[in-house]
Amino acid sequence: MNNNLVKQSLRLGISVLITCAIAQQFDRIGFVWHPLLAVIFVVDNQDENTIRAARGRVLGTITGGLVVFLVHTLLTGWIGILVSLLITIPLLRRLGWSSGLSTAVVITVMFLGIHDYTLLNWSYVLNRSIDTLVGICVALVMGHLLWPKDRLKRMEELHQQLMDSLNQRLHQHTRALQGLTPTPPPLHPGLITKDILEIQRLMNIEQQLGPRHRQQLTRLRWKQRISLWRSLQSHWILIERLLDALSHKHQTLQLPELAQKLDPNHVIGWNRVQLQEQDN
């Protein structure tokens, strides 16, 4: 079973239980699905569980509630909801509170749940916004307390995973070309691409979190690493396809010289020096 999935499920379950307990304890939360939906959205996006993202979620949700209230003084029904979304989404992006888009949109749409749109007054908007903020705060606190994600550590794990996979394939092809083992099964390029894209996604999140995070990426040379992996990816896949095609064409493919070049422990530079000395 996937450990990350188990942790995410436990984090979500505990957050939901605490939110329900708060709703049960304080009678002021009239509609429990407001904080529960906020919990689901926030826990589902734990990669951005930072102080900056938390501030964006809180301010974005409050802004969404204010926009809905102002718009519904002029418009009602689905037209009012549409206009509210058309104002809220660009406004939050402009203010840099994009992390609050999901909960702001939810609180906007869920205001349709009242029976009469004329009842959408300041008191209703304030109470429902507070209900949503309760769910956001619970989810953020649980995210910081229960298995907080370390993106840099995850990037290192993916980098090492790619290195191990590359070395393993080189070793398998080396032994196969020496005639010691059968040809290894074909490589699945999607696995390589998935890991590289995940590293890039985590890098993008780190770059958005401020100068300190960008300095860490620069110090650890992650831009150079991801650039090398992108370049190596195409060569790796092409060589795998070439070797696979040759193995199908020649059932017993043995190329000791090529196997020697594929061996990562083989000192190619020393051999070149010896060849140059022989030519001289």
C-alpha positions as CSV (number, residue, x, y, z in Angstrom):
1,M,0.0,0.0,0.0
2,N,1.2,3.5,-0.8
3,N,2.5,5.2,2.4
4,N,1.7,8.7,1.0
5,L,-1.9,7.6,0.4
6,V,-2.3,6.3,3.9
7,K,-0.8,9.4,5.4
8,Q,-3.1,11.6,3.2
9,S,-6.1,9.6,4.2
10,L,-5.3,9.8,7.9
11,R,-4.7,13.5,7.7
12,L,-8.0,14.0,5.9
13,G,-9.9,11.8,8.3
14,I,-8.5,13.4,11.4
15,S,-9.2,16.9,10.0
16,V,-12.8,16.0,9.2
17,L,-13.3,14.6,12.7
18,I,-12.0,17.7,14.4
19,T,-14.0,19.9,12.2
20,C,-17.2,18.0,12.9
21,A,-16.4,18.1,16.6
22,I,-16.0,21.9,16.5
23,A,-19.3,22.2,14.5
24,Q,-21.0,20.0,17.1
25,Q,-19.6,21.9,20.0
26,F,-20.4,25.4,18.7
27,D,-24.0,25.8,17.5
28,R,-23.1,28.8,15.4
29,I,-21.9,26.7,12.5
30,G,-25.2,26.3,10.7
31,F,-24.1,24.4,7.6
32,V,-21.3,21.9,8.4
33,W,-20.6,21.2,4.7
34,H,-18.9,24.6,4.4
35,P,-16.0,23.8,6.7
36,L,-15.9,20.1,5.5
37,L,-15.5,21.1,1.9
38,A,-12.8,23.5,2.8
39,V,-11.0,20.8,4.7
40,I,-11.1,18.5,1.6
41,F,-9.8,21.2,-0.7
42,V,-7.0,22.2,1.6
43,V,-5.8,18.7,2.5
44,D,-5.9,17.6,-1.1
45,N,-3.4,20.4,-1.9
46,Q,-0.9,19.9,0.8
47,D,2.1,20.7,-1.4
48,E,1.3,24.4,-0.8
49,N,0.8,24.0,2.9
50,T,2.9,27.1,3.9
51,I,2.3,30.3,5.8
52,R,2.1,32.2,2.6
53,A,-0.4,29.8,1.1
54,A,-2.4,29.8,4.3
55,R,-2.6,33.5,4.3
56,G,-3.7,33.4,0.7
57,R,-6.4,30.9,1.5
58,V,-7.8,32.9,4.4
59,L,-7.7,36.3,2.6
60,G,-9.0,34.7,-0.7
61,T,-12.0,33.2,1.1
62,I,-12.9,36.5,2.8
63,T,-12.5,38.3,-0.5
64,G,-14.8,35.8,-2.2
65,G,-17.5,36.3,0.4
66,L,-17.3,40.0,0.2
67,V,-17.6,40.0,-3.6
68,V,-20.6,37.6,-3.4
69,F,-22.3,39.9,-1.0
70,L,-21.7,43.1,-3.0
71,V,-22.7,41.4,-6.3
72,H,-25.9,40.0,-4.8
73,T,-27.1,43.4,-3.8
74,L,-27.5,44.0,-7.5
75,L,-27.9,40.6,-9.1
76,T,-29.5,37.3,-8.0
77,G,-29.5,33.7,-9.1
78,W,-27.0,32.1,-11.4
79,I,-26.2,35.4,-13.1
80,G,-25.1,36.7,-9.7
81,I,-22.9,33.7,-9.2
82,L,-21.4,34.0,-12.7
83,V,-20.6,37.7,-12.2
84,S,-19.1,36.9,-8.7
85,L,-16.8,34.3,-10.2
86,L,-15.8,36.6,-13.0
87,I,-14.8,39.2,-10.5
88,T,-13.3,36.9,-7.8
89,I,-11.0,34.8,-9.9
90,P,-9.1,37.6,-11.6
91,L,-9.0,39.6,-8.4
92,L,-7.4,36.9,-6.4
93,R,-4.9,36.2,-9.1
94,R,-4.0,39.9,-9.2
95,L,-3.6,40.1,-5.5
96,G,-1.4,37.0,-5.4
97,W,-3.9,34.9,-3.4
98,S,-4.4,32.1,-5.9
99,S,-4.2,29.5,-3.2
100,G,-7.6,30.7,-2.0
101,L,-9.3,30.2,-5.3
102,S,-10.7,26.8,-4.6
103,T,-12.4,27.8,-1.3
104,A,-13.4,31.2,-2.6
105,V,-15.2,29.5,-5.6
106,V,-16.8,27.0,-3.3
107,I,-18.2,29.6,-0.9
108,T,-19.5,31.5,-3.9
109,V,-21.3,28.6,-5.4
110,M,-22.6,27.2,-2.1
111,F,-24.4,30.5,-1.4
112,L,-26.9,29.1,-3.9
113,G,-28.0,26.8,-1.1
114,I,-30.3,29.4,0.5
115,H,-33.9,29.2,-0.4
116,D,-34.4,32.9,-1.3
117,Y,-31.6,35.0,-2.7
118,T,-33.0,38.1,-1.1
119,L,-32.0,36.5,2.3
120,L,-28.3,36.8,1.3
121,N,-27.4,39.5,3.7
122,W,-24.2,40.6,5.5
123,S,-24.9,38.3,8.5
124,Y,-25.3,35.2,6.3
125,V,-22.1,36.0,4.3
126,L,-20.1,36.6,7.4
127,N,-21.2,33.5,9.2
128,R,-20.7,31.2,6.2
129,S,-17.3,32.7,5.6
130,I,-16.3,32.1,9.2
131,D,-17.5,28.5,8.8
132,T,-15.3,28.0,5.8
133,L,-12.3,29.6,7.6
134,V,-12.8,27.1,10.5
135,G,-12.3,24.2,8.0
136,I,-9.3,25.9,6.4
137,C,-7.5,26.5,9.8
138,V,-8.1,23.0,11.0
139,A,-6.7,21.5,7.7
140,L,-3.7,23.8,7.8
141,V,-2.9,23.0,11.4
142,M,-3.2,19.2,10.8
143,G,-1.0,19.6,7.7
144,H,1.7,21.1,9.8
145,L,1.4,18.7,12.6
146,L,0.9,15.4,10.7
147,W,3.7,14.4,8.3
148,P,4.5,17.8,6.8
149,K,5.9,17.5,3.3
150,D,9.6,18.2,2.6
151,R,9.7,19.0,-1.1
152,L,13.5,19.2,-1.2
153,K,13.8,15.7,0.4
154,R,11.3,14.3,-2.1
155,M,13.2,15.8,-5.0
156,E,16.4,14.2,-3.7
157,E,14.6,10.8,-3.4
158,L,13.3,11.1,-7.0
159,H,16.8,12.1,-8.2
160,Q,18.3,9.1,-6.5
161,Q,15.5,6.9,-7.9
162,L,16.4,8.0,-11.4
163,M,20.1,7.4,-10.8
164,D,19.5,3.9,-9.5
165,S,17.2,3.1,-12.4
166,L,19.8,4.4,-14.9
167,N,22.7,2.4,-13.3
168,Q,20.5,-0.7,-13.1
169,R,19.7,-0.5,-16.8
170,L,23.3,0.1,-17.7
171,H,24.4,-2.9,-15.6
172,Q,21.7,-5.1,-17.2
173,H,22.6,-4.1,-20.8
174,T,26.3,-4.6,-20.1
175,R,25.8,-8.1,-18.9
176,A,23.4,-8.9,-21.7
177,L,25.9,-7.6,-24.4
178,Q,28.6,-9.7,-22.8
179,G,26.4,-12.8,-23.2
180,L,26.2,-13.4,-19.5
181,T,22.4,-12.7,-19.1
182,P,19.4,-12.5,-21.5
183,T,18.2,-9.2,-22.9
184,P,16.5,-7.1,-20.2
185,P,12.8,-6.3,-20.7
186,P,11.9,-3.1,-22.6
187,L,12.0,0.1,-20.6
188,H,8.8,2.0,-19.8
189,P,9.6,5.7,-20.7
190,G,6.6,6.9,-18.8
191,L,8.2,6.0,-15.5
192,I,11.2,8.2,-16.3
193,T,9.1,11.1,-17.6
194,K,6.8,10.9,-14.5
195,D,9.7,11.3,-12.1
196,I,11.3,14.1,-14.0
197,L,8.0,16.0,-14.3
198,E,7.4,15.5,-10.5
199,I,10.8,17.1,-9.8
200,Q,9.9,20.0,-12.1
201,R,6.5,20.4,-10.4
202,L,8.1,20.5,-6.9
203,M,10.8,23.0,-8.2
204,N,8.0,25.3,-9.5
205,I,6.3,25.3,-6.0
206,E,9.6,26.1,-4.3
207,Q,10.4,28.9,-6.7
208,Q,7.0,30.5,-5.9
209,L,7.6,30.5,-2.1
210,G,10.1,33.4,-2.0
211,P,13.8,34.3,-2.3
212,R,15.0,31.9,0.4
213,H,13.5,28.9,-1.3
214,R,15.0,30.0,-4.6
215,Q,18.4,30.4,-3.0
216,Q,18.2,26.8,-1.7
217,L,17.4,25.5,-5.2
218,T,20.4,27.5,-6.6
219,R,22.7,26.2,-3.8
220,L,21.7,22.6,-4.5
221,R,22.0,23.1,-8.2
222,W,18.5,21.9,-9.0
223,K,18.3,23.9,-12.2
224,Q,21.4,22.2,-13.5
225,R,20.1,18.8,-12.4
226,I,16.7,19.0,-14.1
227,S,18.4,20.3,-17.2
228,L,20.7,17.3,-17.3
229,W,17.9,14.9,-16.7
230,R,15.9,16.4,-19.6
231,S,18.8,16.1,-21.9
232,L,19.7,12.6,-20.7
233,Q,16.1,11.4,-21.0
234,S,15.9,11.6,-24.8
235,H,19.3,9.9,-25.2
236,W,18.4,7.2,-22.7
237,I,15.1,6.4,-24.4
238,L,16.7,6.3,-27.9
239,I,19.5,4.0,-26.8
240,E,17.0,1.7,-25.1
241,R,14.9,1.5,-28.3
242,L,18.0,0.9,-30.4
243,L,19.2,-1.9,-28.2
244,D,15.7,-3.4,-28.0
245,A,15.5,-3.3,-31.8
246,L,18.9,-5.0,-32.2
247,S,18.0,-7.7,-29.7
248,H,14.9,-8.5,-31.7
249,K,16.9,-8.6,-35.0
250,H,19.7,-10.6,-33.5
251,Q,18.5,-13.2,-31.0
252,T,21.9,-13.6,-29.4
253,L,23.3,-10.1,-29.5
254,Q,26.8,-9.9,-28.1
255,L,28.9,-6.8,-28.4
256,P,31.6,-6.9,-25.8
257,E,33.2,-3.6,-26.9
258,L,29.8,-1.8,-26.6
259,A,29.2,-3.5,-23.2
260,Q,32.5,-2.1,-22.0
261,K,31.5,1.4,-23.0
262,L,28.2,1.0,-21.2
263,D,29.9,-0.1,-18.0
264,P,29.8,2.9,-15.6
265,N,32.9,1.5,-13.9
266,H,34.9,1.4,-17.1
267,V,37.6,4.1,-17.4
268,I,37.0,5.4,-20.9
269,G,39.4,8.3,-20.6
270,W,42.3,5.9,-19.6
271,N,41.6,3.8,-22.7
272,R,41.7,6.8,-24.9
273,V,45.1,7.8,-23.5
274,Q,46.4,4.3,-24.3
275,L,45.1,4.5,-27.8
276,Q,46.7,7.9,-28.4
277,E,50.1,6.5,-27.1
278,Q,49.8,3.5,-29.5
279,D,49.1,5.9,-32.5
280,N,52.2,8.0,-31.6
